[in-house]
Amino acid sequence: MSATHGTHAHASRINALRMKHADLDRKISVLSALPATSAMELRSMKRERLFLKEEIEGIR
């Protein structure tokens, strides 16, 4: 694998993680406003969002 390919793959991975993080952030915002959403479900989503953020930071 060339250095350029590695850099591109690296950037693609970060972008994919950022998109998943943003999508999860939107879902959390919407579900937080709904009274039927369980606290456990929100906590699980927030934990996943945090893991994504930590993974993004670890790659950078």
C-alpha positions, 0 to 999 in steps of 0.5 A: 500500500502506498503512503497516498493510499494509506492517507486516503483510507485514513481520511475515509475512515475518519469521514465515515466515523464522523458521519455515523457520529453526526447521525447518532447525534441527530437521532439522540436529539430527536428521541430526547424530545419524545416522552416514549424514549427510554432512558436506557435507550438514550444512554446506550446511544450516547455511549455509542456516540462517545465511543465513535468520538474517541475512535475518531480522536484516536485515529487523528 
